[in-house]
Amino acid sequence: MPDPNSRTDAGPPAGGSPSADSDPDGESGLRDRPALLAATPGTDAVLDQLRTLAVLAGLLVLLVTLIAVELLVRI
């Protein structure tokens, strides 16, 4: 079955040469957007990852602080 969308991310531009500019205005065409949107994580996923990193950083700071206090008390 042929691809209904003839403008895909794979392969050279329709002009045949890789250096041919199919968009003379300099704006990116429709073929660039789907791959970029598919590779971009959602806002909720990013917030969950940032929250997890913040919790892990807090635990690391707490652990390092406790070790430093323990070493200072033993002196």
Predicted model as a PDB file, atoms N, CA, C, CB and O in Angstrom, pLDDT in the B-factor column:
MODEL        1                                                                  
ATOM      1  N   MET A   1       0.853  -1.171   0.000  1.00 55.00           N  
ATOM      2  CA  MET A   1       0.000   0.000   0.000  1.00 55.00           C  
ATOM      3  C   MET A   1       0.897   1.232   0.000  1.00 55.00           C  
ATOM      4  CB  MET A   1      -0.969  -0.001   1.225  1.00 55.00           C  
ATOM      5  O   MET A   1       1.782   1.324   0.850  1.00 55.00           O  
ATOM      6  N   PRO A   2       0.714   2.168  -0.898  1.00 59.00           N  
ATOM      7  CA  PRO A   2       1.579   3.357  -0.942  1.00 59.00           C  
ATOM      8  C   PRO A   2       1.325   4.271   0.243  1.00 59.00           C  
ATOM      9  CB  PRO A   2       1.365   4.130  -2.245  1.00 59.00           C  
ATOM     10  O   PRO A   2       0.231   4.315   0.806  1.00 59.00           O  
ATOM     11  N   ASP A   3       2.363   4.990   0.596  1.00 58.00           N  
ATOM     12  CA  ASP A   3       2.272   5.920   1.724  1.00 58.00           C  
ATOM     13  C   ASP A   3       1.381   7.111   1.344  1.00 58.00           C  
ATOM     14  CB  ASP A   3       3.690   6.411   2.150  1.00 58.00           C  
ATOM     15  O   ASP A   3       1.651   7.782   0.348  1.00 58.00           O  
ATOM     16  N   PRO A   4       0.318   7.384   2.126  1.00 59.00           N  
ATOM     17  CA  PRO A   4      -0.553   8.509   1.776  1.00 59.00           C  
ATOM     18  C   PRO A   4       0.133   9.855   1.954  1.00 59.00           C  
ATOM     19  CB  PRO A   4      -1.810   8.469   2.614  1.00 59.00           C  
ATOM     20  O   PRO A   4      -0.262  10.836   1.324  1.00 59.00           O  
ATOM     21  N   ASN A   5       1.153   9.917   2.802  1.00 57.00           N  
ATOM     22  CA  ASN A   5       1.881  11.156   3.018  1.00 57.00           C  
ATOM     23  C   ASN A   5       3.192  11.064   2.255  1.00 57.00           C  
ATOM     24  CB  ASN A   5       2.124  11.420   4.540  1.00 57.00           C  
ATOM     25  O   ASN A   5       4.114  10.367   2.680  1.00 57.00           O  
ATOM     26  N   SER A   6       3.278  11.761   1.138  1.00 56.00           N  
ATOM     27  CA  SER A   6       4.481  11.659   0.327  1.00 56.00           C  
ATOM     28  C   SER A   6       5.655  12.408   0.933  1.00 56.00           C  
ATOM     29  CB  SER A   6       4.212  12.177  -1.056  1.00 56.00           C  
ATOM     30  O   SER A   6       6.797  12.174   0.539  1.00 56.00           O  
ATOM     31  N   ARG A   7       5.403  13.307   1.886  1.00 55.00           N  
ATOM     32  CA  ARG A   7       6.485  14.061   2.532  1.00 55.00           C  
ATOM     33  C   ARG A   7       6.821  13.398   3.854  1.00 55.00           C  
ATOM     34  CB  ARG A   7       6.088  15.556   2.749  1.00 55.00           C  
ATOM     35  O   ARG A   7       6.144  13.627   4.856  1.00 55.00           O  
ATOM     36  N   THR A   8       7.856  12.583   3.863  1.00 52.00           N  
ATOM     37  CA  THR A   8       8.279  11.898   5.079  1.00 52.00           C  
ATOM     38  C   THR A   8       9.670  12.366   5.460  1.00 52.00           C  
ATOM     39  CB  THR A   8       8.250  10.365   4.892  1.00 52.00           C  
ATOM     40  O   THR A   8      10.315  13.099   4.710  1.00 52.00           O  
ATOM     41  N   ASP A   9      10.133  11.940   6.633  1.00 53.00           N  
ATOM     42  CA  ASP A   9      11.459  12.320   7.115  1.00 53.00           C  
ATOM     43  C   ASP A   9      12.561  11.522   6.424  1.00 53.00           C  
ATOM     44  CB  ASP A   9      11.546  12.123   8.622  1.00 53.00           C  
ATOM     45  O   ASP A   9      13.717  11.947   6.423  1.00 53.00           O  
ATOM     46  N   ALA A  10      12.229  10.390   5.845  1.00 54.00           N  
ATOM     47  CA  ALA A  10      13.247   9.529   5.248  1.00 54.00           C  
ATOM     48  C   ALA A  10      13.509   9.923   3.808  1.00 54.00           C  
ATOM     49  CB  ALA A  10      12.823   8.063   5.323  1.00 54.00           C  
ATOM     50  O   ALA A  10      12.596  10.318   3.084  1.00 54.00           O  
ATOM     51  N   GLY A  11      14.745   9.813   3.405  1.00 53.00           N  
ATOM     52  CA  GLY A  11      15.101   9.996   2.014  1.00 53.00           C  
ATOM     53  C   GLY A  11      15.416  11.431   1.649  1.00 53.00           C  
ATOM     54  O   GLY A  11      15.193  12.348   2.439  1.00 53.00           O  
ATOM     55  N   PRO A  12      15.940  11.619   0.440  1.00 54.00           N  
ATOM     56  CA  PRO A  12      16.308  12.959  -0.021  1.00 54.00           C  
ATOM     57  C   PRO A  12      15.072  13.779  -0.363  1.00 54.00           C  
ATOM     58  CB  PRO A  12      17.232  12.872  -1.238  1.00 54.00           C  
ATOM     59  O   PRO A  12      13.982  13.222  -0.487  1.00 54.00           O  
ATOM     60  N   PRO A  13      15.220  15.084  -0.515  1.00 55.00           N  
ATOM     61  CA  PRO A  13      14.083  15.922  -0.885  1.00 55.00           C  
ATOM     62  C   PRO A  13      13.544  15.562  -2.265  1.00 55.00           C  
ATOM     63  CB  PRO A  13      14.480  17.391  -0.851  1.00 55.00           C  
ATOM     64  O   PRO A  13      14.195  14.852  -3.032  1.00 55.00           O  
ATOM     65  N   ALA A  14      12.368  16.052  -2.567  1.00 55.00           N  
ATOM     66  CA  ALA A  14      11.695  15.698  -3.814  1.00 55.00           C  
ATOM     67  C   ALA A  14      12.474  16.173  -5.038  1.00 55.00           C  
ATOM     68  CB  ALA A  14      10.294  16.286  -3.834  1.00 55.00           C  
ATOM     69  O   ALA A  14      12.306  15.604  -6.117  1.00 55.00           O  
ATOM     70  N   GLY A  15      13.313  17.188  -4.909  1.00 55.00           N  
ATOM     71  CA  GLY A  15      14.080  17.704  -6.032  1.00 55.00           C  
ATOM     72  C   GLY A  15      15.125  16.740  -6.551  1.00 55.00           C  
ATOM     73  O   GLY A  15      15.590  16.894  -7.681  1.00 55.00           O  
ATOM     74  N   GLY A  16      15.502  15.764  -5.773  1.00 55.00           N  
ATOM     75  CA  GLY A  16      16.472  14.771  -6.213  1.00 55.00           C  
ATOM     76  C   GLY A  16      17.849  14.990  -5.628  1.00 55.00           C  
ATOM     77  O   GLY A  16      18.533  14.020  -5.304  1.00 55.00           O  
ATOM     78  N   SER A  17      18.279  16.230  -5.484  1.00 55.00           N  
ATOM     79  CA  SER A  17      19.608  16.467  -4.921  1.00 55.00           C  
ATOM     80  C   SER A  17      19.472  16.814  -3.448  1.00 55.00           C  
ATOM     81  CB  SER A  17      20.347  17.599  -5.687  1.00 55.00           C  
ATOM     82  O   SER A  17      18.539  17.519  -3.064  1.00 55.00           O  
ATOM     83  N   PRO A  18      20.392  16.330  -2.616  1.00 54.00           N  
ATOM     84  CA  PRO A  18      20.293  16.602  -1.183  1.00 54.00           C  
ATOM     85  C   PRO A  18      20.434  18.074  -0.848  1.00 54.00           C  
ATOM     86  CB  PRO A  18      21.337  15.823  -0.443  1.00 54.00           C  
ATOM     87  O   PRO A  18      19.978  18.513   0.208  1.00 54.00           O  
ATOM     88  N   SER A  19      21.062  18.848  -1.734  1.00 54.00           N  
ATOM     89  CA  SER A  19      21.266  20.254  -1.416  1.00 54.00           C  
ATOM     90  C   SER A  19      20.134  21.133  -1.937  1.00 54.00           C  
ATOM     91  CB  SER A  19      22.584  20.725  -1.986  1.00 54.00           C  
ATOM     92  O   SER A  19      20.150  22.343  -1.710  1.00 54.00           O  
ATOM     93  N   ALA A  20      19.158  20.562  -2.627  1.00 52.00           N  
ATOM     94  CA  ALA A  20      18.052  21.355  -3.169  1.00 52.00           C  
ATOM     95  C   ALA A  20      17.191  21.863  -2.031  1.00 52.00           C  
ATOM     96  CB  ALA A  20      17.202  20.525  -4.165  1.00 52.00           C  
ATOM     97  O   ALA A  20      16.809  21.099  -1.144  1.00 52.00           O  
ATOM     98  N   ASP A  21      16.886  23.142  -2.053  1.00 54.00           N  
ATOM     99  CA  ASP A  21      16.063  23.751  -1.011  1.00 54.00           C  
ATOM    100  C   ASP A  21      14.612  23.740  -1.469  1.00 54.00           C  
ATOM    101  CB  ASP A  21      16.536  25.205  -0.691  1.00 54.00           C  
ATOM    102  O   ASP A  21      14.224  24.502  -2.355  1.00 54.00           O  
ATOM    103  N   SER A  22      13.810  22.864  -0.855  1.00 57.00           N  
ATOM    104  CA  SER A  22      12.419  22.764  -1.254  1.00 57.00           C  
ATOM    105  C   SER A  22      11.575  23.864  -0.627  1.00 57.00           C  
ATOM    106  CB  SER A  22      11.867  21.407  -0.879  1.00 57.00           C  
ATOM    107  O   SER A  22      10.423  24.054  -1.019  1.00 57.00           O  
ATOM    108  N   ASP A  23      12.122  24.589   0.336  1.00 55.00           N  
ATOM    109  CA  ASP A  23      11.391  25.671   0.992  1.00 55.00           C  
ATOM    110  C   ASP A  23      12.194  26.955   0.850  1.00 55.00           C  
ATOM    111  CB  ASP A  23      11.122  25.344   2.495  1.00 55.00           C  
ATOM    112  O   ASP A  23      13.078  27.212   1.668  1.00 55.00           O  
ATOM    113  N   PRO A  24      11.914  27.767  -0.161  1.00 58.00           N  
ATOM    114  CA  PRO A  24      12.727  28.961  -0.388  1.00 58.00           C  
ATOM    115  C   PRO A  24      12.552  30.031   0.680  1.00 58.00           C  
ATOM    116  CB  PRO A  24      12.399  29.544  -1.722  1.00 58.00           C  
ATOM    117  O   PRO A  24      13.402  30.912   0.802  1.00 58.00           O  
ATOM    118  N   ASP A  25      11.472  29.978   1.458  1.00 60.00           N  
ATOM    119  CA  ASP A  25      11.253  30.983   2.501  1.00 60.00           C  
ATOM    120  C   ASP A  25      12.104  30.736   3.737  1.00 60.00           C  
ATOM    121  CB  ASP A  25       9.795  31.012   2.891  1.00 60.00           C  
ATOM    122  O   ASP A  25      12.238  31.623   4.580  1.00 60.00           O  
ATOM    123  N   GLY A  26      12.678  29.552   3.859  1.00 59.00           N  
ATOM    124  CA  GLY A  26      13.526  29.245   5.003  1.00 59.00           C  
ATOM    125  C   GLY A  26      12.777  28.670   6.183  1.00 59.00           C  
ATOM    126  O   GLY A  26      13.386  28.400   7.218  1.00 59.00           O  
ATOM    127  N   GLU A  27      11.476  28.472   6.063  1.00 59.00           N  
ATOM    128  CA  GLU A  27      10.706  27.894   7.161  1.00 59.00           C  
ATOM    129  C   GLU A  27      10.701  26.383   7.006  1.00 59.00           C  
ATOM    130  CB  GLU A  27       9.251  28.455   7.192  1.00 59.00           C  
ATOM    131  O   GLU A  27      10.750  25.867   5.889  1.00 59.00           O  
ATOM    132  N   SER A  28      10.642  25.675   8.122  1.00 56.00           N  
ATOM    133  CA  SER A  28      10.621  24.227   8.042  1.00 56.00           C  
ATOM    134  C   SER A  28       9.262  23.762   7.543  1.00 56.00           C  
ATOM    135  CB  SER A  28      10.945  23.597   9.408  1.00 56.00           C  
ATOM    136  O   SER A  28       8.229  24.344   7.875  1.00 56.00           O  
ATOM    137  N   GLY A  29       9.279  22.720   6.753  1.00 57.00           N  
ATOM    138  CA  GLY A  29       8.052  22.202   6.179  1.00 57.00           C  
ATOM    139  C   GLY A  29       7.333  21.258   7.127  1.00 57.00           C  
ATOM    140  O   GLY A  29       7.746  21.069   8.271  1.00 57.00           O  
ATOM    141  N   LEU A  30       6.271  20.679   6.642  1.00 56.00           N  
ATOM    142  CA  LEU A  30       5.486  19.757   7.453  1.00 56.00           C  
ATOM    143  C   LEU A  30       6.248  18.485   7.778  1.00 56.00           C  
ATOM    144  CB  LEU A  30       4.202  19.411   6.748  1.00 56.00           C  
ATOM    145  O   LEU A  30       5.942  17.825   8.771  1.00 56.00           O  
ATOM    146  N   ARG A  31       7.229  18.126   6.970  1.00 58.00           N  
ATOM    147  CA  ARG A  31       7.913  16.864   7.192  1.00 58.00           C  
ATOM    148  C   ARG A  31       8.780  16.889   8.442  1.00 58.00           C  
ATOM    149  CB  ARG A  31       8.756  16.520   5.996  1.00 58.00           C  
ATOM    150  O   ARG A  31       9.109  15.823   8.963  1.00 58.00           O  
ATOM    151  N   ASP A  32       9.166  18.069   8.951  1.00 57.00           N  
ATOM    152  CA  ASP A  32      10.002  18.147  10.141  1.00 57.00           C  
ATOM    153  C   ASP A  32       9.193  18.038  11.423  1.00 57.00           C  
ATOM    154  CB  ASP A  32      10.779  19.435  10.140  1.00 57.00           C  
ATOM    155  O   ASP A  32       9.721  17.590  12.442  1.00 57.00           O  
ATOM    156  N   ARG A  33       7.977  18.420  11.400  1.00 62.00           N  
ATOM    157  CA  ARG A  33       7.194  18.534  12.630  1.00 62.00           C  
ATOM    158  C   ARG A  33       6.784  17.211  13.258  1.00 62.00           C  
ATOM    159  CB  ARG A  33       5.981  19.322  12.359  1.00 62.00           C  
ATOM    160  O   ARG A  33       6.908  17.095  14.477  1.00 62.00           O  
ATOM    161  N   PRO A  34       6.305  16.200  12.531  1.00 70.00           N  
ATOM    162  CA  PRO A  34       5.858  14.984  13.212  1.00 70.00           C  
ATOM    163  C   PRO A  34       6.964  14.293  14.003  1.00 70.00           C  
ATOM    164  CB  PRO A  34       5.293  14.021  12.207  1.00 70.00           C  
ATOM    165  O   PRO A  34       6.721  13.839  15.121  1.00 70.00           O  
ATOM    166  N   ALA A  35       8.169  14.202  13.452  1.00 69.00           N  
ATOM    167  CA  ALA A  35       9.251  13.530  14.168  1.00 69.00           C  
ATOM    168  C   ALA A  35       9.644  14.318  15.410  1.00 69.00           C  
ATOM    169  CB  ALA A  35      10.468  13.342  13.253  1.00 69.00           C  
ATOM    170  O   ALA A  35       9.949  13.732  16.449  1.00 69.00           O  
ATOM    171  N   LEU A  36       9.638  15.641  15.308  1.00 69.00           N  
ATOM    172  CA  LEU A  36       9.989  16.461  16.457  1.00 69.00           C  
ATOM    173  C   LEU A  36       8.943  16.341  17.556  1.00 69.00           C  
ATOM    174  CB  LEU A  36      10.148  17.915  16.040  1.00 69.00           C  
ATOM    175  O   LEU A  36       9.290  16.237  18.732  1.00 69.00           O  
ATOM    176  N   LEU A  37       7.685  16.353  17.188  1.00 72.00           N  
ATOM    177  CA  LEU A  37       6.629  16.225  18.182  1.00 72.00           C  
ATOM    178  C   LEU A  37       6.622  14.845  18.818  1.00 72.00           C  
ATOM    179  CB  LEU A  37       5.281  16.513  17.555  1.00 72.00           C  
ATOM    180  O   LEU A  37       6.322  14.716  20.004  1.00 72.00           O  
ATOM    181  N   ALA A  38       6.941  13.827  18.062  1.00 74.00           N  
ATOM    182  CA  ALA A  38       6.966  12.474  18.608  1.00 74.00           C  
ATOM    183  C   ALA A  38       8.111  12.301  19.594  1.00 74.00           C  
ATOM    184  CB  ALA A  38       7.083  11.448  17.484  1.00 74.00           C  
ATOM    185  O   ALA A  38       8.005  11.496  20.519  1.00 74.00           O  
ATOM    186  N   ALA A  39       9.200  13.037  19.419  1.00 80.00           N  
ATOM    187  CA  ALA A  39      10.363  12.905  20.292  1.00 80.00           C  
ATOM    188  C   ALA A  39      10.281  13.813  21.512  1.00 80.00           C  
ATOM    189  CB  ALA A  39      11.625  13.207  19.519  1.00 80.00           C  
ATOM    190  O   ALA A  39      11.130  13.721  22.399  1.00 80.00           O  
ATOM    191  N   THR A  40       9.288  14.681  21.580  1.00 83.00           N  
ATOM    192  CA  THR A  40       9.168  15.618  22.688  1.00 83.00           C  
ATOM    193  C   THR A  40       8.304  15.013  23.782  1.00 83.00           C  
ATOM    194  CB  THR A  40       8.578  16.959  22.212  1.00 83.00           C  
ATOM    195  O   THR A  40       7.155  14.657  23.521  1.00 83.00           O  
ATOM    196  N   PRO A  41       8.826  14.884  25.014  1.00 86.00           N  
ATOM    197  CA  PRO A  41       8.002  14.321  26.096  1.00 86.00           C  
ATOM    198  C   PRO A  41       6.925  15.304  26.523  1.00 86.00           C  
ATOM    199  CB  PRO A  41       8.876  13.943  27.307  1.00 86.00           C  
ATOM    200  O   PRO A  41       7.060  16.512  26.330  1.00 86.00           O  
ATOM    201  N   GLY A  42       5.866  14.780  27.098  1.00 89.00           N  
ATOM    202  CA  GLY A  42       4.766  15.611  27.572  1.00 89.00           C  
ATOM    203  C   GLY A  42       5.136  16.367  28.839  1.00 89.00           C  
ATOM    204  O   GLY A  42       6.116  16.046  29.511  1.00 89.00           O  
ATOM    205  N   THR A  43       4.333  17.375  29.149  1.00 90.00           N  
ATOM    206  CA  THR A  43       4.590  18.203  30.327  1.00 90.00           C  
ATOM    207  C   THR A  43       4.508  17.397  31.610  1.00 90.00           C  
ATOM    208  CB  THR A  43       3.606  19.358  30.384  1.00 90.00           C  
ATOM    209  O   THR A  43       5.322  17.582  32.515  1.00 90.00           O  
ATOM    210  N   ASP A  44       3.531  16.503  31.695  1.00 91.00           N  
ATOM    211  CA  ASP A  44       3.379  15.699  32.911  1.00 91.00           C  
ATOM    212  C   ASP A  44       4.581  14.788  33.140  1.00 91.00           C  
ATOM    213  CB  ASP A  44       2.104  14.863  32.834  1.00 91.00           C  
ATOM    214  O   ASP A  44       5.027  14.617  34.274  1.00 91.00           O  
ATOM    215  N   ALA A  45       5.100  14.209  32.071  1.00 90.00           N  
ATOM    216  CA  ALA A  45       6.259  13.324  32.204  1.00 90.00           C  
ATOM    217  C   ALA A  45       7.483  14.102  32.660  1.00 90.00           C  
ATOM    218  CB  ALA A  45       6.552  12.614  30.877  1.00 90.00           C  
ATOM    219  O   ALA A  45       8.261  13.618  33.482  1.00 90.00           O  
ATOM    220  N   VAL A  46       7.656  15.311  32.127  1.00 94.00           N  
ATOM    221  CA  VAL A  46       8.815  16.129  32.512  1.00 94.00           C  
ATOM    222  C   VAL A  46       8.690  16.555  33.972  1.00 94.00           C  
ATOM    223  CB  VAL A  46       8.940  17.377  31.595  1.00 94.00           C  
ATOM    224  O   VAL A  46       9.676  16.527  34.709  1.00 94.00           O  
ATOM    225  N   LEU A  47       7.493  16.947  34.394  1.00 96.00           N  
ATOM    226  CA  LEU A  47       7.302  17.360  35.792  1.00 96.00           C  
ATOM    227  C   LEU A  47       7.543  16.195  36.749  1.00 96.00           C  
ATOM    228  CB  LEU A  47       5.885  17.923  35.997  1.00 96.00           C  
ATOM    229  O   LEU A  47       8.126  16.383  37.816  1.00 96.00           O  
ATOM    230  N   ASP A  48       7.102  14.998  36.377  1.00 95.00           N  
ATOM    231  CA  ASP A  48       7.364  13.831  37.217  1.00 95.00           C  
ATOM    232  C   ASP A  48       8.861  13.552  37.326  1.00 95.00           C  
ATOM    233  CB  ASP A  48       6.640  12.604  36.659  1.00 95.00           C  
ATOM    234  O   ASP A  48       9.355  13.226  38.406  1.00 95.00           O  
ATOM    235  N   GLN A  49       9.577  13.678  36.223  1.00 96.00           N  
ATOM    236  CA  GLN A  49      11.020  13.443  36.253  1.00 96.00           C  
ATOM    237  C   GLN A  49      11.735  14.510  37.080  1.00 96.00           C  
ATOM    238  CB  GLN A  49      11.586  13.416  34.827  1.00 96.00           C  
ATOM    239  O   GLN A  49      12.656  14.193  37.832  1.00 96.00           O  
ATOM    240  N   LEU A  50      11.321  15.766  36.949  1.00 97.00           N  
ATOM    241  CA  LEU A  50      11.941  16.832  37.743  1.00 97.00           C  
ATOM    242  C   LEU A  50      11.656  16.651  39.226  1.00 97.00           C  
ATOM    243  CB  LEU A  50      11.442  18.202  37.282  1.00 97.00           C  
ATOM    244  O   LEU A  50      12.526  16.887  40.064  1.00 97.00           O  
ATOM    245  N   ARG A  51      10.448  16.235  39.546  1.00 97.00           N  
ATOM    246  CA  ARG A  51      10.103  15.998  40.953  1.00 97.00           C  
ATOM    247  C   ARG A  51      10.951  14.864  41.524  1.00 97.00           C  
ATOM    248  CB  ARG A  51       8.599  15.666  41.098  1.00 97.00           C  
ATOM    249  O   ARG A  51      11.429  14.953  42.655  1.00 97.00           O  
ATOM    250  N   THR A  52      11.134  13.805  40.748  1.00 97.00           N  
ATOM    251  CA  THR A  52      11.960  12.685  41.193  1.00 97.00           C  
ATOM    252  C   THR A  52      13.408  13.116  41.386  1.00 97.00           C  
ATOM    253  CB  THR A  52      11.883  11.532  40.189  1.00 97.00           C  
ATOM    254  O   THR A  52      14.040  12.740  42.373  1.00 97.00           O  
ATOM    255  N   LEU A  53      13.936  13.899  40.456  1.00 98.00           N  
ATOM    256  CA  LEU A  53      15.307  14.385  40.594  1.00 98.00           C  
ATOM    257  C   LEU A  53      15.461  15.294  41.807  1.00 98.00           C  
ATOM    258  CB  LEU A  53      15.731  15.127  39.335  1.00 98.00           C  
ATOM    259  O   LEU A  53      16.489  15.248  42.484  1.00 98.00           O  
ATOM    260  N   ALA A  54      14.453  16.121  42.093  1.00 98.00           N  
ATOM    261  CA  ALA A  54      14.518  17.005  43.252  1.00 98.00           C  
ATOM    262  C   ALA A  54      14.520  16.202  44.550  1.00 98.00           C  
ATOM    263  CB  ALA A  54      13.343  17.989  43.241  1.00 98.00           C  
ATOM    264  O   ALA A  54      15.253  16.530  45.483  1.00 98.00           O  
ATOM    265  N   VAL A  55      13.712  15.166  44.611  1.00 98.00           N  
ATOM    266  CA  VAL A  55      13.680  14.321  45.815  1.00 98.00           C  
ATOM    267  C   VAL A  55      15.014  13.605  45.993  1.00 98.00           C  
ATOM    268  CB  VAL A  55      12.526  13.289  45.731  1.00 98.00           C  
ATOM    269  O   VAL A  55      15.539  13.540  47.105  1.00 98.00           O  
ATOM    270  N   LEU A  56      15.563  13.070  44.912  1.00 98.00           N  
ATOM    271  CA  LEU A  56      16.853  12.383  45.007  1.00 98.00           C  
ATOM    272  C   LEU A  56      17.972  13.344  45.399  1.00 98.00           C  
ATOM    273  CB  LEU A  56      17.190  11.706  43.680  1.00 98.00           C  
ATOM    274  O   LEU A  56      18.859  12.978  46.171  1.00 98.00           O  
ATOM    275  N   ALA A  57      17.940  14.568  44.875  1.00 98.00           N  
ATOM    276  CA  ALA A  57      18.950  15.564  45.254  1.00 98.00           C  
ATOM    277  C   ALA A  57      18.818  15.922  46.723  1.00 98.00           C  
ATOM    278  CB  ALA A  57      18.822  16.829  44.388  1.00 98.00           C  
ATOM    279  O   ALA A  57      19.827  16.077  47.411  1.00 98.00           O  
ATOM    280  N   GLY A  58      17.597  16.056  47.216  1.00 98.00           N  
ATOM    281  CA  GLY A  58      17.385  16.346  48.643  1.00 98.00           C  
ATOM    282  C   GLY A  58      17.904  15.229  49.528  1.00 98.00           C  
ATOM    283  O   GLY A  58      18.528  15.489  50.556  1.00 98.00           O  
ATOM    284  N   LEU A  59      17.652  13.995  49.140  1.00 98.00           N  
ATOM    285  CA  LEU A  59      18.157  12.863  49.927  1.00 98.00           C  
ATOM    286  C   LEU A  59      19.682  12.812  49.908  1.00 98.00           C  
ATOM    287  CB  LEU A  59      17.582  11.543  49.394  1.00 98.00           C  
ATOM    288  O   LEU A  59      20.301  12.485  50.920  1.00 98.00           O  
ATOM    289  N   LEU A  60      20.283  13.127  48.782  1.00 98.00           N  
ATOM    290  CA  LEU A  60      21.736  13.135  48.691  1.00 98.00           C  
ATOM    291  C   LEU A  60      22.333  14.223  49.579  1.00 98.00           C  
ATOM    292  CB  LEU A  60      22.176  13.336  47.240  1.00 98.00           C  
ATOM    293  O   LEU A  60      23.333  13.994  50.259  1.00 98.00           O  
ATOM    294  N   VAL A  61      21.722  15.403  49.574  1.00 98.00           N  
ATOM    295  CA  VAL A  61      22.203  16.490  50.433  1.00 98.00           C  
ATOM    296  C   VAL A  61      22.061  16.105  51.905  1.00 98.00           C  
ATOM    297  CB  VAL A  61      21.430  17.799  50.142  1.00 98.00           C  
ATOM    298  O   VAL A  61      22.959  16.368  52.704  1.00 98.00           O  
ATOM    299  N   LEU A  62      20.943  15.489  52.263  1.00 98.00           N  
ATOM    300  CA  LEU A  62      20.741  15.051  53.642  1.00 98.00           C  
ATOM    301  C   LEU A  62      21.780  14.008  54.049  1.00 98.00           C  
ATOM    302  CB  LEU A  62      19.331  14.483  53.816  1.00 98.00           C  
ATOM    303  O   LEU A  62      22.322  14.069  55.153  1.00 98.00           O  
ATOM    304  N   LEU A  63      22.053  13.068  53.175  1.00 98.00           N  
ATOM    305  CA  LEU A  63      23.035  12.032  53.474  1.00 98.00           C  
ATOM    306  C   LEU A  63      24.436  12.616  53.642  1.00 98.00           C  
ATOM    307  CB  LEU A  63      23.038  10.979  52.371  1.00 98.00           C  
ATOM    308  O   LEU A  63      25.149  12.264  54.582  1.00 98.00           O  
ATOM    309  N   VAL A  64      24.830  13.505  52.735  1.00 98.00           N  
ATOM    310  CA  VAL A  64      26.154  14.124  52.829  1.00 98.00           C  
ATOM    311  C   VAL A  64      26.249  14.974  54.095  1.00 98.00           C  
ATOM    312  CB  VAL A  64      26.443  14.988  51.575  1.00 98.00           C  
ATOM    313  O   VAL A  64      27.293  14.994  54.748  1.00 98.00           O  
ATOM    314  N   THR A  65      25.176  15.673  54.445  1.00 97.00           N  
ATOM    315  CA  THR A  65      25.175  16.485  55.671  1.00 97.00           C  
ATOM    316  C   THR A  65      25.322  15.608  56.907  1.00 97.00           C  
ATOM    317  CB  THR A  65      23.884  17.316  55.767  1.00 97.00           C  
ATOM    318  O   THR A  65      26.089  15.932  57.813  1.00 97.00           O  
ATOM    319  N   LEU A  66      24.596  14.507  56.946  1.00 97.00           N  
ATOM    320  CA  LEU A  66      24.711  13.601  58.098  1.00 97.00           C  
ATOM    321  C   LEU A  66      26.108  13.005  58.210  1.00 97.00           C  
ATOM    322  CB  LEU A  66      23.681  12.479  57.996  1.00 97.00           C  
ATOM    323  O   LEU A  66      26.628  12.863  59.317  1.00 97.00           O  
ATOM    324  N   ILE A  67      26.710  12.662  57.107  1.00 96.00           N  
ATOM    325  CA  ILE A  67      28.074  12.118  57.144  1.00 96.00           C  
ATOM    326  C   ILE A  67      29.057  13.191  57.611  1.00 96.00           C  
ATOM    327  CB  ILE A  67      28.489  11.579  55.747  1.00 96.00           C  
ATOM    328  O   ILE A  67      29.962  12.897  58.392  1.00 96.00           O  
ATOM    329  N   ALA A  68      28.890  14.427  57.144  1.00 96.00           N  
ATOM    330  CA  ALA A  68      29.780  15.507  57.569  1.00 96.00           C  
ATOM    331  C   ALA A  68      29.634  15.782  59.059  1.00 96.00           C  
ATOM    332  CB  ALA A  68      29.495  16.779  56.771  1.00 96.00           C  
ATOM    333  O   ALA A  68      30.627  15.998  59.753  1.00 96.00           O  
ATOM    334  N   VAL A  69      28.393  15.775  59.556  1.00 96.00           N  
ATOM    335  CA  VAL A  69      28.174  15.993  60.997  1.00 96.00           C  
ATOM    336  C   VAL A  69      28.788  14.859  61.806  1.00 96.00           C  
ATOM    337  CB  VAL A  69      26.663  16.113  61.311  1.00 96.00           C  
ATOM    338  O   VAL A  69      29.404  15.093  62.845  1.00 96.00           O  
ATOM    339  N   GLU A  70      28.620  13.646  61.334  1.00 95.00           N  
ATOM    340  CA  GLU A  70      29.208  12.488  62.034  1.00 95.00           C  
ATOM    341  C   GLU A  70      30.733  12.610  62.100  1.00 95.00           C  
ATOM    342  CB  GLU A  70      28.812  11.165  61.326  1.00 95.00           C  
ATOM    343  O   GLU A  70      31.330  12.334  63.141  1.00 95.00           O  
ATOM    344  N   LEU A  71      31.362  13.017  61.007  1.00 94.00           N  
ATOM    345  CA  LEU A  71      32.814  13.170  61.016  1.00 94.00           C  
ATOM    346  C   LEU A  71      33.247  14.310  61.932  1.00 94.00           C  
ATOM    347  CB  LEU A  71      33.329  13.413  59.599  1.00 94.00           C  
ATOM    348  O   LEU A  71      34.273  14.198  62.602  1.00 94.00           O  
ATOM    349  N   LEU A  72      32.488  15.402  61.975  1.00 94.00           N  
ATOM    350  CA  LEU A  72      32.845  16.509  62.852  1.00 94.00           C  
ATOM    351  C   LEU A  72      32.665  16.172  64.322  1.00 94.00           C  
ATOM    352  CB  LEU A  72      32.025  17.716  62.508  1.00 94.00           C  
ATOM    353  O   LEU A  72      33.434  16.642  65.161  1.00 94.00           O  
ATOM    354  N   VAL A  73      31.662  15.367  64.647  1.00 94.00           N  
ATOM    355  CA  VAL A  73      31.413  14.994  66.033  1.00 94.00           C  
ATOM    356  C   VAL A  73      32.495  14.057  66.546  1.00 94.00           C  
ATOM    357  CB  VAL A  73      30.042  14.341  66.171  1.00 94.00           C  
ATOM    358  O   VAL A  73      32.839  14.104  67.727  1.00 94.00           O  
ATOM    359  N   ARG A  74      33.035  13.211  65.686  1.00 88.00           N  
ATOM    360  CA  ARG A  74      34.056  12.259  66.119  1.00 88.00           C  
ATOM    361  C   ARG A  74      35.401  12.924  66.395  1.00 88.00           C  
ATOM    362  CB  ARG A  74      34.230  11.183  65.074  1.00 88.00           C  
ATOM    363  O   ARG A  74      36.252  12.315  67.043  1.00 88.00           O  
ATOM    364  N   ILE A  75      35.618  14.122  65.939  1.00 77.00           N  
ATOM    365  CA  ILE A  75      36.923  14.780  66.127  1.00 77.00           C  
ATOM    366  C   ILE A  75      37.135  15.199  67.547  1.00 77.00           C  
ATOM    367  CB  ILE A  75      37.052  15.983  65.229  1.00 77.00           C  
ATOM    368  O   ILE A  75      38.178  15.765  67.875  1.00 77.00           O  
TER     369      ILE A  75                                                      
ENDMDL                                                                          
END                                                                             
